[in-house]
Amino acid sequence: MEIERVQAIALLSMSNDTIPLEFIRSEKEQPAITTFHGPVPEIPTIDLSDPDEEKIVRLIDSACREWGIFQAVNHGIPSDVMSKLQSVGREFFELPQEEKEAYAKPPGSETVEGYGTKLQKEVEGKRAWVDHLFHNVWPPSRINYQFWPKNPPSYREANEEYTKCMRGVVDKLFRSLSLGLGLEGHVVKEAVGGEELEYLMKINYYPPCPRPDLALGVVAHTDMCTFTVLVPNEVPGLQVFKDDRWFDAKYIPNALIVHIGDQIEILSNGRYKSVLHRTTVNKEKTRMSWPVFCQPPPEVTVGPLSQLVNEENPTKYKTKKYKDYMYCKLNKLPQ
């Protein structure tokens, strides 16, 4: 029987110091060849506790135009809330395989929710060195607890507490994005669903890999949502593509990493950039990350905001329902 889960493949691979062929990337993707090792520019770090709102808006606007990503510090989420989120996620992935499989994404399911390995079509049949767990955490009407682990017992409480804290940060980010675009503070969030905005939690689990020079945890991609708020563990691995080079992101304890996604690029008519990023893996240590994708409800239509379109800056993107955008993205179809 073919072993599907990367966690199980990793255990076998460690003993013979090789990885299966389908995990070996082409030379144009291998991290050993493509990572830039010169002086690395640092991803912008923004202090969200600064009392000068105009300054925060200016810094976020600059980061979104230049990078499409920034690290948020002093964001107001208590460090113990973040560490509990990480602790219960790690405990889930340390459970016996058959216990994790109880949460597996149902075959042929329309949703991405559940425990799994493959997410989207991969060109050339290659595979990424990662297992994952997806489940919605907000709004309550979109939560399906069948995908929330019962073990560890504090899993639900830790996720609910984190979500409650994070929603305040997300609202602040939406307001800053609106103001940075020269709009009233409520405009961007309302354009993507307002209070119906969905928060999709994902846990990425990248087990140790005997050949981190050849494999990728997640291949180069942009996030399809509005933006992603991510908590990493202390094992580095995030890389960002800028100026035609792949750079390592610096790990900052207790920072949130904010990725601008496709819907913000579309809404802003290209002013803000959806960041191209990927993940490398580690030979000795397990890397994990907890991204929350802030996304429009499936039926919400997203296109360039009319206030940002004029003769000098015509519409650059199609307007479409988020569910249709998602379908095209996951199936590698043109938008």
Backbone hydrogen bonds in HBPLUS format (Angstrom, degrees):
<---DONOR---> <-ACCEPTOR-->    atom                        ^
c    i                          cat <-CA-CA->   ^        H-A-AA   ^      H-
h    n   atom  resd res      DA  || num        DHA   H-A  angle D-A-AA Bond
n    s   type  num  typ     dist DA aas  dist angle  dist       angle   num
A0008-ALA N   A0005-ARG O   3.17 MM   3  5.53 126.2  2.48 102.8 114.6     1
A0009-ILE N   A0005-ARG O   3.09 MM   4  6.44 158.1  2.14 147.3 154.0     2
A0010-ALA N   A0006-VAL O   2.72 MM   4  5.87 155.6  1.78 154.7 160.6     3
A0011-LEU N   A0007-GLN O   3.40 MM   4  6.65 150.6  2.50 135.4 141.1     4
A0012-LEU N   A0008-ALA O   3.35 MM   4  6.72 157.5  2.40 146.7 151.6     5
A0013-SER N   A0009-ILE O   2.83 MM   4  6.04 158.6  1.87 153.4 160.5     6
A0014-MET N   A0010-ALA O   2.99 MM   4  6.09 152.1  2.07 150.5 155.5     7
A0016-ASN N   A0013-SER O   3.15 MM   3  5.52 133.9  2.37 104.4 115.9     8
A0017-ASP N   A0013-SER O   2.81 MM   4  5.75 115.1  2.23 151.3 169.0     9
A0023-PHE N   A0020-PRO O   2.99 MM   3  5.84 167.1  2.01 127.4 131.7    10
A0024-ILE N   A0021-LEU O   3.03 MM   3  5.40 159.1  2.08 113.2 119.8    11
A0127-ARG N   A0022-GLU O   2.77 MM 105  5.73 148.9  1.87 152.9 150.9    12
A0025-ARG N   A0214-LEU O   2.99 MM 189  5.89 172.2  2.00 157.0 158.1    13
A0029-GLU N   A0026-SER O   2.88 MM   3  5.45 161.5  1.91 119.7 125.8    14
A0030-GLN N   A0026-SER O   3.02 MM   4  6.17 137.7  2.20 151.9 164.2    15
A0033-ILE N   A0030-GLN O   3.04 MM   3  5.56 135.8  2.24 112.2 123.4    16
A0034-THR N   A0030-GLN O   2.93 MM   4  6.05 160.6  1.97 157.4 163.8    17
A0035-THR N   A0031-PRO O   3.08 MM   4  5.37 147.9  2.18 141.2 140.4    18
A0032-ALA N   A0213-ASP O   3.39 MM 181  4.68 167.4  2.40 128.4 126.2    19
A0036-PHE N   A0246-TRP O   2.89 MM 210  5.61 171.6  1.90 157.7 159.6    20
A0071-GLN N   A0044-PRO O   2.82 MM  27  6.26 164.6  1.84 158.0 163.3    21
A0046-ILE N   A0071-GLN O   2.75 MM  25  6.15 163.1  1.78 166.6 172.6    22
A0073-VAL N   A0046-ILE O   2.93 MM  27  6.11 164.2  1.96 146.4 151.3    23
A0050-ASP N   A0047-ASP O   3.38 MM   3  5.90 169.4  2.39 114.1 116.5    24
A0048-LEU N   A0073-VAL O   2.97 MM  25  6.21 157.1  2.03 170.8 168.9    25
A0055-LYS N   A0052-ASP O   3.08 MM   3  5.42 124.9  2.40 104.0 117.2    26
A0056-ILE N   A0052-ASP O   3.23 MM   4  6.67 157.5  2.28 151.4 157.3    27
A0057-VAL N   A0053-GLU O   2.90 MM   4  6.18 169.2  1.91 161.9 164.3    28
A0058-ARG N   A0054-GLU O   2.94 MM   4  6.10 158.0  1.99 144.0 150.3    29
A0059-LEU N   A0055-LYS O   2.91 MM   4  6.17 159.3  1.96 152.6 157.7    30
A0060-ILE N   A0056-ILE O   2.87 MM   4  6.09 162.9  1.90 157.0 161.7    31
A0061-ASP N   A0057-VAL O   2.84 MM   4  5.95 162.2  1.87 150.4 156.1    32
A0062-SER N   A0058-ARG O   3.03 MM   4  6.20 159.9  2.07 144.5 149.6    33
A0063-ALA N   A0059-LEU O   2.93 MM   4  6.13 161.8  1.96 147.1 152.4    34
A0064-CYS N   A0060-ILE O   2.86 MM   4  6.01 157.4  1.91 152.9 158.7    35
A0065-ARG N   A0061-ASP O   3.07 MM   4  6.25 144.2  2.20 143.2 152.4    36
A0066-GLU N   A0062-SER O   2.89 MM   4  5.99 166.6  1.90 155.4 159.3    37
A0067-TRP N   A0063-ALA O   2.80 MM   4  5.28 153.7  1.87 136.4 145.4    38
A0068-GLY N   A0063-ALA O   2.85 MM   5  6.12 158.9  1.89 143.7 149.4    39
A0273-LYS N   A0064-CYS O   2.93 MM 209  5.96 171.7  1.94 156.1 153.6    40
A0260-ILE N   A0068-GLY O   2.87 MM 192  5.09 173.7  1.87 148.4 147.1    41
A0070-PHE N   A0258-VAL O   3.08 MM 188  5.44 147.7  2.19 141.9 151.6    42
A0258-VAL N   A0070-PHE O   2.81 MM 188  5.44 173.5  1.82 175.8 175.5    43
A0072-ALA N   A0256-LEU O   2.70 MM 184  5.07 167.3  1.72 157.6 160.5    44
A0256-LEU N   A0072-ALA O   2.96 MM 184  5.07 163.9  1.99 143.9 148.2    45
A0081-VAL N   A0078-PRO O   3.04 MM   3  5.34 129.2  2.31 104.4 117.5    46
A0082-MET N   A0078-PRO O   3.24 MM   4  6.69 153.6  2.32 149.9 157.1    47
A0083-SER N   A0079-SER O   2.89 MM   4  6.12 154.7  1.95 145.8 153.2    48
A0084-LYS N   A0080-ASP O   2.96 MM   4  6.04 147.4  2.06 138.6 146.4    49
A0085-LEU N   A0081-VAL O   3.15 MM   4  6.36 156.9  2.21 140.7 146.7    50
A0086-GLN N   A0082-MET O   3.07 MM   4  6.36 158.1  2.12 146.3 151.8    51
A0087-SER N   A0083-SER O   2.86 MM   4  5.98 154.4  1.93 141.6 149.3    52
A0088-VAL N   A0084-LYS O   3.02 MM   4  6.23 170.3  2.03 158.0 157.9    53
A0089-GLY N   A0085-LEU O   3.22 MM   4  6.31 153.6  2.29 141.5 149.1    54
A0090-ARG N   A0086-GLN O   2.92 MM   4  6.09 160.3  1.96 152.0 157.0    55
A0091-GLU N   A0087-SER O   2.98 MM   4  6.21 159.3  2.02 147.7 153.6    56
A0092-PHE N   A0088-VAL O   3.03 MM   4  6.23 150.0  2.13 140.5 147.7    57
A0093-PHE N   A0089-GLY O   3.28 MM   4  6.62 161.6  2.31 148.6 151.6    58
A0094-GLU N   A0090-ARG O   3.08 MM   4  6.35 125.4  2.39 140.6 155.6    59
A0094-GLU N   A0091-GLU O   3.16 MM   3  5.04 138.0  2.34  93.7 105.9    60
A0095-LEU N   A0092-PHE O   3.08 MM   3  5.43 164.0  2.10 111.8 116.6    61
A0099-GLU N   A0096-PRO O   2.99 MM   3  5.48 131.8  2.23 111.1 123.9    62
A0100-LYS N   A0096-PRO O   3.24 MM   4  6.68 152.7  2.32 151.9 159.9    63
A0100-LYS N   A0097-GLN O   3.07 MM   3  5.23 117.2  2.48  98.9 113.9    64
A0101-GLU N   A0097-GLN O   2.94 MM   4  6.24 153.8  2.01 153.5 161.7    65
A0102-ALA N   A0099-GLU O   3.35 MM   3  5.56 149.5  2.45  99.5 107.8    66
A0103-TYR N   A0100-LYS O   2.92 MM   3  5.78 166.3  1.94 125.1 129.7    67
A0104-ALA N   A0101-GLU O   3.02 MM   3  4.89 166.1  2.04 109.6 110.7    68
A0115-TYR N   A0103-TYR O   2.72 MM  12  5.40 164.3  1.75 128.9 133.9    69
A0105-LYS N   A0115-TYR O   2.93 MM  10  5.45 152.3  2.01 143.5 139.3    70
A0109-SER N   A0106-PRO O   3.07 MM   3  5.38 144.7  2.20 141.3 137.3    71
A0114-GLY N   A0134-PHE O   2.85 MM  20  5.07 169.4  1.86 131.6 133.9    72
A0134-PHE N   A0114-GLY O   3.02 MM  20  5.07 158.2  2.07 121.8 128.0    73
A0116-GLY N   A0132-HIS O   2.86 MM  16  5.41 161.7  1.90 149.5 151.9    74
A0132-HIS N   A0116-GLY O   2.80 MM  16  5.41 164.4  1.83 154.4 154.3    75
A0121-LYS N   A0330-LEU O   3.36 MM 209  6.54 164.6  2.38 176.3 172.6    76
A0125-GLY N   A0122-GLU O   3.28 MM   3  5.48 143.9  2.42 130.0 125.0    77
A0126-LYS N   A0123-VAL O   3.47 MM   3  6.51 178.4  2.47 127.1 126.8    78
A0130-VAL N   A0128-ALA O   2.98 MM   2  5.68 134.0  2.20 104.7  91.2    79
A0129-TRP N   A0216-LEU O   2.86 MM  87  5.96 174.8  1.86 147.6 148.9    80
A0131-ASP N   A0205-TYR O   3.02 MM  74  5.24 159.2  2.06 143.0 148.9    81
A0205-TYR N   A0131-ASP O   2.87 MM  74  5.24 158.7  1.92 164.6 160.8    82
A0133-LEU N   A0203-ILE O   3.07 MM  70  5.17 140.1  2.24 134.9 145.2    83
A0203-ILE N   A0133-LEU O   2.81 MM  70  5.17 151.4  1.89 144.2 153.9    84
A0135-HIS N   A0201-MET O   2.99 MM  66  5.41 154.3  2.05 147.1 151.6    85
A0201-MET N   A0135-HIS O   2.91 MM  66  5.41 147.6  2.01 149.6 147.6    86
A0137-VAL N   A0199-TYR O   2.82 MM  62  5.61 170.0  1.83 162.6 164.8    87
A0199-TYR N   A0138-TRP O   2.85 MM  61  5.05 168.6  1.86 143.8 143.3    88
A0142-ARG N   A0139-PRO O   2.84 MM   3  5.57 159.5  1.88 126.4 132.9    89
A0143-ILE N   A0140-PRO O   3.16 MM   3  5.27 164.5  2.19 108.2 113.0    90
A0147-PHE N   A0144-ASN O   3.16 MM   3  6.26 174.6  2.16 131.4 132.8    91
A0148-TRP N   A0145-TYR O   3.07 MM   3  4.98 163.5  2.09 104.4 109.6    92
A0155-TYR N   A0152-PRO O   2.97 MM   3  5.51 159.2  2.01 127.3 128.4    93
A0158-ALA N   A0154-SER O   3.01 MM   4  6.11 166.8  2.03 157.9 161.5    94
A0159-ASN N   A0155-TYR O   3.08 MM   4  6.29 159.0  2.12 151.9 157.3    95
A0160-GLU N   A0156-ARG O   2.89 MM   4  6.09 160.1  1.92 157.5 163.3    96
A0161-GLU N   A0157-GLU O   2.97 MM   4  6.10 160.6  2.01 150.3 155.3    97
A0162-TYR N   A0158-ALA O   3.11 MM   4  6.22 160.2  2.15 141.2 146.7    98
A0163-THR N   A0159-ASN O   2.95 MM   4  6.06 162.6  1.98 146.0 151.2    99
A0164-LYS N   A0160-GLU O   2.99 MM   4  6.15 159.6  2.03 146.6 151.8   100
A0165-CYS N   A0161-GLU O   3.17 MM   4  6.45 161.9  2.20 148.4 152.3   101
A0166-MET N   A0162-TYR O   2.80 MM   4  5.98 161.0  1.84 155.3 161.6   102
A0167-ARG N   A0163-THR O   2.98 MM   4  6.06 149.3  2.08 151.6 156.8   103
A0169-VAL N   A0166-MET O   2.99 MM   3  5.10 115.9  2.42  98.6 114.4   104
A0170-VAL N   A0166-MET O   2.89 MM   4  6.21 161.5  1.92 158.9 164.3   105
A0171-ASP N   A0167-ARG O   3.02 MM   4  6.24 158.9  2.07 144.8 149.6   106
A0172-LYS N   A0168-GLY O   3.16 MM   4  6.38 154.3  2.23 141.7 148.4   107
A0173-LEU N   A0169-VAL O   2.91 MM   4  6.24 152.7  1.98 150.9 159.0   108
A0174-PHE N   A0170-VAL O   2.88 MM   4  6.19 161.6  1.92 155.9 160.4   109
A0175-ARG N   A0171-ASP O   3.01 MM   4  6.23 160.9  2.05 146.8 151.9   110
A0176-SER N   A0172-LYS O   2.98 MM   4  6.24 158.9  2.03 146.2 152.0   111
A0177-LEU N   A0173-LEU O   2.89 MM   4  6.15 157.7  1.94 153.2 159.1   112
A0178-SER N   A0174-PHE O   2.98 MM   4  6.23 163.0  2.01 152.4 156.5   113
A0179-LEU N   A0175-ARG O   2.95 MM   4  6.20 171.6  1.95 156.7 158.7   114
A0180-GLY N   A0176-SER O   2.83 MM   4  5.91 155.0  1.89 146.0 153.8   115
A0181-LEU N   A0177-LEU O   3.07 MM   4  6.29 135.6  2.28 140.3 151.0   116
A0181-LEU N   A0178-SER O   3.08 MM   3  5.23 131.4  2.32  98.3 111.4   117
A0183-LEU N   A0178-SER O   2.92 MM   5  5.14 161.8  1.95 149.1 144.9   118
A0182-GLY N   A0179-LEU O   2.92 MM   3  5.00 157.3  1.97 106.5 112.3   119
A0187-VAL N   A0184-GLU O   3.16 MM   3  5.79 161.6  2.20 124.8 129.8   120
A0190-GLU N   A0186-HIS O   3.14 MM   4  6.20 165.6  2.16 158.1 162.6   121
A0191-ALA N   A0187-VAL O   2.97 MM   4  6.14 147.5  2.07 148.3 157.6   122
A0192-VAL N   A0189-LYS O   3.10 MM   3  5.42 147.6  2.21 105.7 115.0   123
A0194-GLY N   A0189-LYS O   2.88 MM   5  5.15 156.4  1.94 140.2 133.7   124
A0193-GLY N   A0190-GLU O   3.30 MM   3  5.36 165.5  2.32 110.3 109.3   125
A0196-GLU N   A0193-GLY O   2.92 MM   3  5.16 152.0  2.00 139.6 136.1   126
A0197-LEU N   A0194-GLY O   3.13 MM   3  5.62 165.3  2.15 115.8 119.0   127
A0198-GLU N   A0295-GLN O   2.84 MM  97  5.20 165.3  1.86 168.4 163.9   128
A0295-GLN N   A0198-GLU O   2.79 MM  97  5.20 162.8  1.82 153.8 157.6   129
A0200-LEU N   A0293-PHE O   2.96 MM  93  5.04 167.6  1.97 141.6 145.3   130
A0293-PHE N   A0200-LEU O   2.85 MM  93  5.04 161.8  1.88 144.6 142.9   131
A0202-LYS N   A0291-PRO O   2.90 MM  89  5.50 147.2  2.01 168.3 175.6   132
A0204-ASN N   A0289-SER O   2.89 MM  85  5.21 168.3  1.90 154.4 158.4   133
A0289-SER N   A0204-ASN O   3.20 MM  85  5.21 148.1  2.31 131.7 137.4   134
A0206-TYR N   A0287-ARG O   2.83 MM  81  5.05 168.4  1.84 170.7 167.4   135
A0287-ARG N   A0206-TYR O   2.97 MM  81  5.05 151.6  2.05 150.4 149.9   136
A0209-CYS N   A0282-ASN O   2.86 MM  73  5.92 158.1  1.91 139.8 147.2   137
A0214-LEU N   A0211-ARG O   3.03 MM   3  5.66 160.5  2.07 118.1 123.7   138
A0217-GLY N   A0279-THR O   2.71 MM  62  4.98 150.4  1.80 138.9 144.1   139
A0279-THR N   A0218-VAL O   2.98 MM  61  4.97 163.3  2.01 143.9 143.4   140
A0221-HIS N   A0277-HIS O   2.95 MM  56  5.68 150.4  2.03 150.5 158.3   141
A0277-HIS N   A0221-HIS O   2.99 MM  56  5.68 166.1  2.01 151.5 152.6   142
A0262-ASP N   A0223-ASP O   2.74 MM  39  6.12 158.0  1.79 156.0 162.4   143
A0263-GLN N   A0225-CYS O   2.98 MM  38  5.66 155.2  2.04 142.6 143.2   144
A0226-THR N   A0294-CYS O   2.93 MM  68  5.79 163.6  1.95 158.0 163.1   145
A0261-GLY N   A0226-THR O   2.77 MM  35  4.87 150.8  1.85 141.2 136.3   146
A0294-CYS N   A0227-PHE O   3.07 MM  67  5.74 169.5  2.08 164.4 167.4   147
A0228-THR N   A0259-HIS O   2.85 MM  31  5.00 155.5  1.91 143.2 151.5   148
A0259-HIS N   A0228-THR O   2.91 MM  31  5.00 154.2  1.98 140.2 148.0   149
A0229-VAL N   A0292-VAL O   2.99 MM  63  5.27 160.7  2.03 146.4 149.7   150
A0292-VAL N   A0229-VAL O   2.83 MM  63  5.27 145.4  1.95 133.1 144.3   151
A0230-LEU N   A0257-ILE O   2.81 MM  27  4.96 162.1  1.84 144.2 150.1   152
A0257-ILE N   A0230-LEU O   2.88 MM  27  4.96 173.4  1.88 148.2 149.3   153
A0231-VAL N   A0290-TRP O   3.21 MM  59  5.00 157.5  2.27 110.3 116.3   154
A0290-TRP N   A0231-VAL O   2.74 MM  59  5.00 157.7  1.79 148.6 156.4   155
A0233-ASN N   A0288-MET O   2.95 MM  55  5.57 140.7  2.11 165.3 153.2   156
A0280-THR N   A0237-GLY O   2.85 MM  43  4.70 163.0  1.88 129.8 134.5   157
A0249-ALA N   A0238-LEU O   2.90 MM  11  5.57 161.5  1.93 160.4 154.8   158
A0239-GLN N   A0278-ARG O   2.91 MM  39  5.37 160.2  1.95 158.5 155.1   159
A0278-ARG N   A0239-GLN O   3.02 MM  39  5.37 153.8  2.09 144.7 150.0   160
A0240-VAL N   A0247-PHE O   2.86 MM   7  5.30 149.0  1.96 147.0 155.0   161
A0247-PHE N   A0240-VAL O   2.86 MM   7  5.30 169.9  1.87 150.8 153.7   162
A0241-PHE N   A0276-LEU O   3.01 MM  35  5.59 167.0  2.03 161.9 158.4   163
A0242-LYS N   A0245-ARG O   2.91 MM   3  5.46 157.0  1.96 157.0 160.1   164
A0245-ARG N   A0242-LYS O   2.99 MM   3  5.46 146.6  2.11 112.0 121.5   165
A0255-ALA N   A0252-ILE O   3.09 MM   3  5.57 161.0  2.13 138.2 137.6   166
A0275-VAL N   A0260-ILE O   3.18 MM  15  6.01 145.0  2.31 146.5 150.6   167
A0265-GLU N   A0261-GLY O   3.29 MM   4  6.63 158.5  2.34 150.0 156.4   168
A0266-ILE N   A0262-ASP O   2.87 MM   4  6.16 156.1  1.93 152.4 159.3   169
A0267-LEU N   A0263-GLN O   2.86 MM   4  6.01 170.5  1.87 145.5 148.6   170
A0268-SER N   A0264-ILE O   2.92 MM   4  5.91 159.0  1.97 144.9 150.7   171
A0270-GLY N   A0265-GLU O   2.83 MM   5  5.00 157.1  1.88 160.4 160.4   172
A0269-ASN N   A0266-ILE O   2.91 MM   3  4.96 156.2  1.97 107.8 114.6   173
A0305-LEU N   A0267-LEU O   3.02 MM  38  5.31 174.0  2.02 135.8 133.9   174
A0271-ARG N   A0268-SER O   3.21 MM   3  5.34 166.0  2.23 107.1 111.4   175
A0300-VAL N   A0297-PRO O   3.03 MM   3  5.57 159.3  2.07 121.4 128.0   176
A0323-LYS N   A0298-PRO O   2.93 MM  25  4.42 154.9  1.99 139.2 130.8   177
A0322-TYR N   A0300-VAL O   2.88 MM  22  5.90 152.1  1.96 157.3 161.8   178
A0302-VAL N   A0320-LYS O   2.91 MM  18  5.63 167.5  1.93 146.3 142.5   179
A0320-LYS N   A0302-VAL O   3.07 MM  18  5.63 154.8  2.13 145.5 143.7   180
A0308-LEU N   A0305-LEU O   2.88 MM   3  5.52 155.2  1.95 118.6 126.6   181
A0309-VAL N   A0306-SER O   3.24 MM   3  5.28 169.1  2.25 108.5 110.7   182
A0310-ASN N   A0313-ASN O   3.12 MM   3  5.00 158.6  2.17 109.8 116.0   183
A0313-ASN N   A0310-ASN O   3.03 MM   3  5.00 125.7  2.33  94.9 110.0   184
A0324-ASP N   A0321-LYS O   3.03 MM   3  5.35 126.8  2.32 104.1 117.6   185
A0325-TYR N   A0321-LYS O   3.04 MM   4  6.42 155.9  2.10 152.8 160.3   186
A0326-MET N   A0322-TYR O   2.87 MM   4  6.08 163.1  1.90 155.0 159.2   187
A0327-TYR N   A0323-LYS O   3.04 MM   4  6.18 155.5  2.10 138.3 144.5   188
A0328-CYS N   A0324-ASP O   3.10 MM   4  6.32 166.8  2.12 149.4 152.1   189
A0329-LYS N   A0325-TYR O   2.95 MM   4  6.18 160.5  1.99 151.0 157.1   190
A0330-LEU N   A0326-MET O   2.94 MM   4  6.12 174.7  1.94 159.4 160.1   191
A0331-ASN N   A0327-TYR O   3.11 MM   4  6.14 145.0  2.24 142.4 151.6   192
A0333-LEU N   A0328-CYS O   2.77 MM   5  4.63 170.1  1.78 144.1 145.4   193
A0332-LYS N   A0329-LYS O   3.21 MM   3  5.14 165.8  2.23 105.3 107.9   194
